[in-house]
Amino acid sequence: MTSSKYQHGAVKEGNCNACHKSHGADYAMLLKKYFPTEFYTAYTPLEYAMCFECHNKDICNDKTTKELTNFRNGSVNLHFAHVNRTKGRSCKACHEVHAGDQAKHIRAEVPFGMWSYPIQFTPKDNGGSCVVGCHKPRSYDRIKASSN
C-alpha cells in the first residue's frame, strides 16, 4: 500500500486514526463513522458519514453542478449519477479506500460479488475516460460535454 502511486490523505500522512479506532469501534472495519459494506446502497449523507469527515458532503446532492466536483460531463454531476439513486454504488466501487496506482484513487478493479472487472482510467486536461466491465467505455469533459 505505501508503495502505491496515489495515497489517500490520511494514509499519506501515516494517520490511520483519522478513520479507524485501533482498539474497537461501533462500525465495521474499526471505522470511526458509518460506511456501507454493501456494493449497492441507497444514498443518504449518513450512509457515507466516514467519507464526509474530509470530503464535501454535498458532492452527491445535485444532478448538475459547475463547482461541487470535477467528475462531471459539462455540468452533469457524475458522482450524483453513480451514487444518488435507490441502487447507488458505494464509493469503494470505483475508488480505492487507502491507495492505488491510478489517478483520483480509481481502483484497478471493481469488486462485484465473486467477480471483479478491471478499470482503466485515463485522466485528461478537462476530464477523463473510463473503460470498465460494468458499462461501455465513457469519457467526460468539464468544458465541452462528451456524447457517449
C-alpha positions in Angstrom: 0.0 0.0 0.0 2.7 2.5 0.9 4.4 1.9 -2.5 1.2 2.8 -4.4 1.5 5.9 -6.5 -1.6 7.6 -5.2 -2.3 7.5 -1.5 -5.4 8.8 0.3 -4.6 11.8 2.5 -4.7 10.0 5.9 -2.6 7.2 4.5 -0.1 9.6 3.0 0.2 11.2 6.5 0.5 7.9 8.2 -2.6 8.7 10.2 -4.7 5.5 10.4 -6.6 7.0 13.4 -8.1 9.7 11.1 -10.6 6.9 10.0 -10.1 4.0 12.4 -10.2 3.3 16.1 -7.5 0.8 16.7 -8.9 -0.6 20.0 -12.5 -1.1 18.8 -15.3 0.8 17.1 -19.0 0.7 16.7 -18.7 0.3 12.9 -17.3 -2.4 10.5 -13.6 -2.4 9.8 -13.0 -0.4 13.0 -14.2 2.8 11.4 -14.9 5.9 13.5 -18.1 6.6 11.5 -20.5 4.6 9.4 -19.7 3.5 5.8 -21.7 0.9 3.9 -20.3 -2.6 3.5 -22.7 -3.3 0.6 -21.8 -2.6 -3.0 -25.3 -1.2 -3.7 -26.9 1.2 -1.2 -29.5 3.9 -1.4 -27.7 7.3 -1.0 -28.0 9.4 2.1 -25.3 11.6 3.6 -25.5 9.4 6.8 -24.5 6.3 4.7 -21.2 8.0 3.9 -20.5 9.7 7.2 -16.9 8.4 7.2 -16.1 9.9 3.7 -17.8 13.2 4.6 -15.4 13.7 7.5 -13.0 15.1 4.9 -14.8 15.2 1.6 -17.6 17.6 0.7 -20.9 16.2 1.9 -22.8 17.9 -0.9 -20.9 16.2 -3.7 -23.8 13.8 -4.5 -26.8 16.1 -3.9 -27.2 17.9 -7.2 -27.8 16.4 -10.6 -25.9 19.3 -12.2 -23.0 21.5 -10.9 -20.1 23.5 -12.0 -18.5 23.6 -8.6 -19.1 20.6 -6.4 -16.9 18.1 -8.3 -14.6 17.9 -11.2 -16.2 14.5 -12.1 -18.7 16.0 -14.4 -19.6 15.9 -18.1 -20.3 19.6 -18.8 -22.5 20.4 -15.8 -23.8 16.8 -15.3 -22.6 15.6 -11.9 -21.3 12.1 -12.4 -20.9 11.4 -8.7 -24.7 12.1 -8.4 -25.3 9.8 -11.4 -23.4 6.9 -9.9 -24.4 7.2 -6.2 -27.6 9.1 -5.7 -30.2 6.6 -6.6 -32.0 3.6 -4.9 -29.4 1.2 -6.2 -26.5 3.6 -5.9 -22.9 2.4 -5.9 -20.7 2.6 -2.9 -17.7 5.0 -3.2 -15.4 1.9 -3.0 -17.0 0.5 -6.2 -14.7 2.9 -8.1 -12.3 4.3 -5.5 -9.5 2.6 -3.5 -10.0 3.5 0.1 -6.3 3.5 1.1 -4.1 3.8 -2.0 -3.8 2.8 -5.7 -1.9 3.3 -8.9 -4.5 5.2 -10.9 -5.2 8.9 -10.5 -8.2 10.0 -8.3 -7.7 6.8 -6.3 -9.5 4.9 -9.1 -9.4 1.1 -8.3 -7.6 -1.3 -10.6 -10.8 -3.5 -10.5 -14.4 -3.1 -9.5 -15.2 -5.8 -6.9 -18.6 -7.4 -7.7 -19.6 -10.5 -5.7 -17.3 -13.3 -6.8 -16.0 -11.4 -9.8 -14.1 -8.2 -10.5 -14.0 -6.0 -13.5 -10.8 -4.2 -14.5 -10.9 -0.4 -14.7 -8.7 1.7 -16.9 -9.0 5.3 -16.0 -7.2 7.9 -18.2 -7.2 11.5 -16.8 -7.3 14.3 -19.4 -6.9 18.1 -19.0 -10.6 18.8 -18.7 -11.9 15.3 -17.7 -11.0 11.7 -18.4 -12.2 8.4 -19.7 -13.1 5.1 -18.1 -13.0 1.7 -19.6 -14.7 -0.8 -17.3 -16.7 -4.0 -17.5 -19.9 -2.5 -15.8 -20.6 -0.1 -18.7 -19.4 0.8 -22.2 -16.3 3.0 -22.4 -17.2 6.5 -21.4 -15.4 9.8 -21.4 -16.3 13.1 -19.7 -15.2 16.7 -20.3 -16.0 19.5 -17.9 -15.8 22.2 -20.6 -17.5 20.6 -23.6 -19.6 17.6 -22.6 -18.8 14.4 -24.3 -21.5 12.5 -26.1 -21.2 8.8 -25.0 
